């Protein structure tokens, strides 16, 4: 009897030791992850010359333009700051400036001292949430369900040196864990070989801890990259606008449209510049990408992300394209950019649409739609159970 008791005690000790080891391994892993987050925060949150506490509740730091996080990237060790894009010719701006469609965007602005740039202060939660969203957007792991509705230019006429378009900005209803976006992009490659830059607006409650619409950017080179400035890479040059800023006014169905002119273009030095309305916010240096000397695909449209097993959120205005400019979300005055920096209308034979959930969303290319809207398209829909 005593022998059996001893065996039971020994077994209990072994089980307890195994459990303790597992608990220790888990705690050790969490500590390592926490230390890595602290390390990243120390790199991203540079000592500011001025800090701005915004009405939306987050902090923007005015950081020395020459000491911003981008210059800590090992690929940018010898990078020389470029304060404006350099093109071989004068850029032909999108015709929205000469039409009756005017930008009515209300984008939160900041006033940073000369020689500094505004960078939204990063928190641990920011890093955790952006990693989830990056993986979902970049399809590097099955972290949720993605749906895309877009109009894009195929490889037929590549390389493309940029993309232009003016989008209507909306505030679709999005729940925790979900994201809904309207954007334009340049891309070369897929999967682990992807090189991509995306700019637009999105609603992402878990990402920002609010239900507002925000200006955002995304870049990826394989498994490297991030949203906004939550990693080293993007070089900020403008003193008043920054990614992650809330858009305080959005479009109303059958009412006033809030328009956001966007442009991504590669200049003579190979850097990819981002223009929002009339501001060159900054650029993604060529050195960040393994192969993005000209894009093989450009496009305009939207995407959504939702946790596995849940209904997808609305995209755009929440309405399917119907040709009416005050109903579904749109991109107007869309153009491709050539090697000297000029924009021109897409060649229709090289344009295709992609919509992977036709029972939830739509994407329609209207080609050239006259002087009022130029080359245009609509995208979006109500979402729902897109799995059937």
matplotlib code that plots the C-alpha trace (Angstrom):
import matplotlib.pyplot as plt

x = [0.0, 2.8, 4.5, 1.5, 1.2, 4.8, 4.2, 1.2, 3.2, 6.0, 3.5, 1.9, 5.3, 6.2, 2.8, 3.3, 6.9, 5.7, 2.9, 5.4, 7.8, 5.0, 3.9, 7.5, 7.9, 4.7, 5.8, 9.3, 7.8, 5.5, 8.4, 10.5, 7.5, 7.1, 10.8, 10.6, 7.7, 9.6, 12.6, 10.4, 8.7, 12.1, 13.0, 9.7, 9.0, 11.8, 12.3, 10.0, 10.7, 6.9, 4.0, 0.4, -2.5, -5.2, -9.0, -9.3, -7.3, -3.9, -0.6, 1.4, 5.1, 7.0, 10.3, 13.5, 13.0, 16.6, 16.1, 12.8, 12.5, 12.9, 16.6, 17.1, 16.2, 19.4, 18.6, 18.5, 21.7, 23.3, 20.0, 20.0, 16.8, 14.8, 12.4, 10.5, 10.0, 12.1, 10.5, 11.8, 8.8, 6.2, 3.5, 0.1, -2.3, -5.5, -8.3, -10.3, -8.7, -10.5, -13.9, -16.9, -15.8, -13.8, -12.0, -14.1, -12.0, -11.6, -8.4, -7.0, -4.0, -1.0, 1.4, 4.9, 7.9, 10.1, 12.6, 10.3, 7.6, 4.4, 4.5, 1.6, 3.0, 3.0, 1.7, 2.1, -1.4, -0.8, 2.0, 0.0, -3.1, -1.1, 0.7, -2.7, -4.0, -0.7, -0.9, -4.6, -4.0, -0.8, -2.4, 0.7, -1.4, -5.1, -5.9, -9.4, -11.5, -10.5, -12.7, -11.6, -13.6, -11.4, -10.6, -7.0, -4.6, -3.0, 0.6, -0.1, 1.1, 3.5, 5.7, 3.6, 5.3, 2.3, -1.4, -3.8, -7.5, -10.0, -12.2, -15.3, -14.7, -17.2, -17.7, -19.1, -20.4, -17.5, -17.3, -14.4, -11.9, -13.1, -11.7, -13.2, -11.2, -11.2, -7.7, -5.5, -2.2, 0.9, 2.2, 4.7, 4.8, 2.7, 2.9, 6.4, 7.6, 5.1, 6.1, 3.2, 2.2, -1.4, -2.9, -6.5, -9.0, -10.2, -12.3, -10.7, -12.0, -9.5, -6.6, -7.5, -9.9, -12.6, -15.2, -13.9, -12.5, -8.7, -6.1, -3.8, -0.9, 0.4, 3.6, 5.0, 8.2, 7.7, 6.9, 8.4, 6.3, 3.5, 0.6, 1.2, 4.4, 4.3, 7.7, 10.8, 10.5, 8.3, 10.1, 7.8, 8.4, 5.2, 4.7, 0.9, -0.5, 0.4, -1.0, -3.4, -5.1, -8.9, -11.0, -13.6, -16.2, -17.4, -19.8, -23.6, -25.7, -27.6, -26.0, -22.7, -19.6, -16.3, -13.5, -9.9, -7.4, -4.6, -1.4, 1.4, 4.3, 7.9, 10.3, 13.7, 15.5, 13.3, 11.5, 7.7, 6.0, 2.6, 0.4, -2.8, -5.0, -2.2, 0.5, 3.5, 3.4, 6.6, 8.0, 8.9, 12.6, 13.4, 15.8, 12.9, 11.6, 13.2, 11.6, 9.5, 11.3, 8.0, 4.8, 3.3, -0.2, -2.1, -5.6, -8.5, -11.2, -11.8, -11.3, -12.7, -11.4, -13.5, -12.7, -13.2, -16.8, -18.3, -20.3, -18.2, -18.7, -20.0, -17.5, -17.6, -21.1, -22.6, -24.3, -23.6, -22.5, -25.5, -24.0, -25.3, -22.4, -24.1, -24.8, -21.9, -18.3, -16.3, -12.9, -13.0, -10.3, -8.3, -5.0, -1.8, 1.6, 4.4, 8.1, 8.4, 5.7, 2.7, -0.7, -3.0, -6.2, -5.9, -6.1, -9.4, -8.2, -5.7, -8.3, -10.1, -12.3, -12.0, -14.7, -14.4, -17.8, -20.5, -23.3, -21.9, -20.0, -19.5, -16.9, -17.8, -15.6, -17.2, -14.2, -14.2, -17.2, -16.9, -15.3, -17.2, -15.7, -13.0, -12.2, -14.2, -15.4, -17.5, -17.0, -18.5, -21.6, -23.5, -21.4, -23.0, -22.6, -20.1, -19.3, -22.3]
y = [0.0, 2.4, 1.5, 2.5, 5.8, 6.6, 5.9, 8.2, 10.9, 10.6, 10.8, 13.9, 15.5, 14.8, 16.2, 19.3, 19.8, 19.5, 22.0, 24.4, 24.1, 24.9, 27.9, 29.0, 28.7, 30.7, 33.5, 33.5, 33.9, 36.8, 38.5, 38.3, 39.6, 42.5, 43.3, 43.3, 45.7, 48.0, 48.0, 48.9, 51.7, 53.2, 53.3, 54.7, 57.3, 59.8, 62.6, 65.4, 69.1, 69.6, 67.3, 67.9, 66.4, 66.1, 66.5, 62.8, 61.8, 60.7, 62.4, 63.7, 64.3, 66.9, 65.2, 66.5, 65.7, 64.3, 62.0, 60.4, 56.6, 55.9, 56.7, 53.8, 51.3, 49.3, 49.8, 53.5, 53.9, 56.1, 57.6, 61.3, 63.1, 64.3, 67.2, 67.1, 64.8, 65.2, 64.5, 64.9, 67.1, 69.2, 66.9, 67.1, 67.1, 65.2, 67.2, 67.3, 70.7, 72.1, 70.4, 71.1, 68.3, 70.0, 68.4, 69.1, 66.9, 67.9, 66.2, 66.8, 69.1, 69.8, 72.7, 71.5, 73.9, 74.3, 71.5, 68.9, 66.6, 65.2, 61.6, 59.9, 58.5, 54.7, 52.6, 48.8, 48.3, 50.0, 47.6, 44.6, 45.6, 46.8, 43.4, 41.6, 44.0, 43.8, 40.0, 40.0, 42.6, 41.0, 37.5, 36.1, 34.1, 33.2, 35.8, 36.6, 36.8, 39.4, 40.6, 42.9, 44.9, 46.8, 48.0, 47.4, 47.7, 44.4, 43.7, 44.4, 48.0, 47.7, 49.0, 51.7, 54.6, 55.7, 55.9, 58.8, 59.1, 61.0, 58.9, 59.7, 59.2, 57.3, 56.0, 52.5, 50.7, 48.5, 46.4, 45.3, 43.2, 44.4, 46.9, 48.6, 50.6, 52.7, 52.9, 53.0, 51.0, 50.1, 46.5, 44.1, 40.4, 38.3, 36.3, 36.3, 38.3, 41.0, 44.7, 47.0, 50.5, 51.4, 54.8, 55.7, 55.9, 53.2, 52.5, 50.1, 50.3, 47.9, 49.7, 53.2, 52.5, 54.6, 54.3, 57.3, 57.3, 57.7, 58.5, 55.6, 54.0, 50.5, 49.1, 45.6, 44.1, 40.4, 39.9, 43.3, 46.5, 48.0, 50.5, 54.2, 54.8, 51.9, 50.7, 52.2, 53.0, 56.0, 59.3, 62.2, 65.6, 67.6, 69.5, 69.5, 66.1, 62.6, 59.1, 57.9, 61.3, 61.1, 62.5, 64.5, 64.8, 62.0, 61.6, 61.3, 59.0, 61.1, 64.2, 65.9, 64.1, 64.4, 63.9, 62.9, 63.3, 60.7, 60.1, 57.5, 58.1, 57.1, 60.0, 60.1, 58.8, 55.7, 56.9, 56.5, 59.8, 60.1, 63.1, 63.8, 66.6, 69.1, 68.0, 65.8, 64.1, 62.1, 59.1, 55.4, 55.1, 52.7, 50.8, 49.4, 47.2, 44.1, 44.8, 47.9, 49.8, 50.5, 48.5, 45.7, 46.4, 49.5, 49.7, 51.5, 50.1, 48.8, 45.8, 44.5, 42.3, 40.4, 37.6, 34.1, 32.9, 36.4, 38.5, 41.0, 44.7, 47.3, 48.6, 52.2, 53.7, 50.3, 50.3, 48.4, 50.4, 51.8, 54.6, 57.3, 59.4, 60.1, 56.5, 54.0, 54.9, 56.0, 56.9, 59.6, 61.1, 57.9, 57.9, 56.0, 57.8, 57.4, 57.5, 61.3, 61.8, 62.7, 61.3, 60.0, 58.0, 54.2, 52.2, 50.4, 47.1, 46.7, 47.4, 44.6, 44.3, 41.9, 41.2, 38.0, 38.4, 39.4, 38.7, 41.4, 43.9, 45.2, 46.9, 48.6, 50.4, 53.2, 54.1, 57.8, 59.6, 63.0, 66.2, 66.1, 62.8, 61.8, 58.1, 56.7, 53.6, 52.6, 50.0, 48.6, 47.1, 46.2, 43.2, 40.4, 36.6, 36.6, 32.9, 31.6]
z = [0.0, 0.9, -2.3, -4.3, -2.4, -3.2, -6.9, -6.8, -5.1, -7.6, -10.5, -9.0, -8.6, -12.3, -13.5, -11.2, -12.5, -16.1, -15.5, -13.8, -16.7, -19.1, -17.0, -16.8, -20.6, -21.2, -18.8, -20.3, -23.8, -22.6, -21.0, -24.2, -26.2, -23.8, -23.9, -27.7, -27.6, -25.3, -27.6, -30.6, -28.6, -27.7, -31.4, -32.6, -29.9, -30.4, -27.9, -29.1, -29.4, -28.9, -28.0, -29.1, -27.1, -29.8, -29.3, -30.3, -27.3, -28.7, -28.7, -31.7, -31.2, -33.2, -33.9, -35.5, -39.2, -39.4, -36.3, -37.2, -36.8, -40.5, -40.3, -37.8, -40.5, -41.4, -45.1, -44.7, -42.8, -45.5, -46.8, -47.5, -46.5, -49.6, -48.9, -52.1, -55.1, -58.2, -61.5, -65.1, -66.0, -64.4, -62.9, -64.6, -61.6, -61.6, -63.1, -59.9, -59.4, -62.4, -61.9, -59.8, -57.4, -54.8, -51.8, -48.7, -46.5, -42.9, -41.8, -38.4, -38.8, -36.5, -36.1, -35.6, -35.5, -38.5, -38.8, -37.1, -38.3, -36.6, -35.7, -33.7, -30.5, -30.5, -27.6, -26.9, -27.9, -31.2, -32.0, -31.0, -33.0, -36.1, -36.3, -36.4, -39.1, -41.0, -41.1, -42.2, -44.9, -46.1, -46.0, -44.3, -41.9, -41.5, -38.9, -40.3, -43.4, -46.1, -49.0, -51.8, -54.4, -56.7, -60.3, -61.3, -64.2, -65.2, -66.1, -69.8, -69.7, -66.7, -65.3, -63.8, -61.9, -59.9, -59.3, -58.9, -57.8, -55.7, -53.4, -51.5, -47.8, -45.7, -42.1, -42.4, -39.3, -38.2, -35.0, -32.8, -34.7, -38.1, -40.6, -43.7, -46.1, -49.3, -51.0, -54.0, -54.3, -56.3, -56.2, -57.6, -56.7, -54.3, -51.1, -49.5, -52.6, -52.4, -52.6, -52.1, -51.0, -50.1, -49.1, -48.2, -45.4, -43.1, -40.0, -37.6, -33.9, -32.4, -34.2, -33.0, -30.1, -31.8, -34.6, -36.6, -40.2, -40.4, -43.0, -43.3, -45.3, -45.6, -47.0, -47.3, -48.7, -48.1, -44.4, -43.5, -43.3, -41.3, -41.2, -40.8, -38.9, -36.6, -37.8, -39.3, -43.0, -44.1, -44.2, -43.1, -44.5, -44.1, -40.8, -40.6, -41.7, -40.6, -41.1, -38.4, -38.2, -37.9, -40.8, -38.9, -41.7, -44.0, -46.9, -46.5, -48.7, -51.3, -49.7, -49.5, -50.7, -48.8, -51.3, -50.7, -53.6, -53.4, -55.3, -55.1, -57.5, -57.9, -58.6, -60.4, -57.3, -57.1, -54.0, -53.7, -52.7, -51.1, -51.8, -49.9, -51.3, -52.2, -49.7, -50.3, -46.9, -47.4, -49.1, -48.9, -49.9, -52.7, -50.5, -48.4, -51.3, -52.8, -56.2, -56.7, -59.5, -61.2, -60.3, -62.2, -60.9, -59.7, -58.4, -56.7, -54.4, -51.0, -48.6, -45.4, -42.6, -40.1, -37.5, -38.7, -38.4, -38.3, -40.8, -42.8, -42.3, -44.8, -47.4, -48.6, -48.2, -47.5, -50.9, -54.1, -57.2, -59.1, -61.3, -59.0, -57.7, -54.4, -53.5, -53.6, -52.7, -55.7, -57.2, -59.8, -62.0, -61.7, -63.6, -64.0, -63.8, -66.4, -65.8, -66.0, -63.4, -65.7, -65.0, -67.8, -68.1, -68.0, -71.2, -70.9, -72.4, -69.6, -66.8, -64.9, -61.9, -58.9, -56.4, -54.4, -52.5, -55.1, -52.6, -50.3, -52.4, -55.9, -58.1, -61.4, -63.8, -65.7, -67.8, -68.9, -67.5, -69.0, -67.7, -64.4, -63.1, -65.6, -65.6, -62.7, -60.8, -57.8, -55.1, -51.9, -50.4, -47.2, -46.2, -44.2, -44.5, -47.4, -47.0, -48.9]

ax = plt.figure().add_subplot(projection="3d")
ax.plot(x, y, z, "-o")
ax.set_aspect("equal")
plt.show()
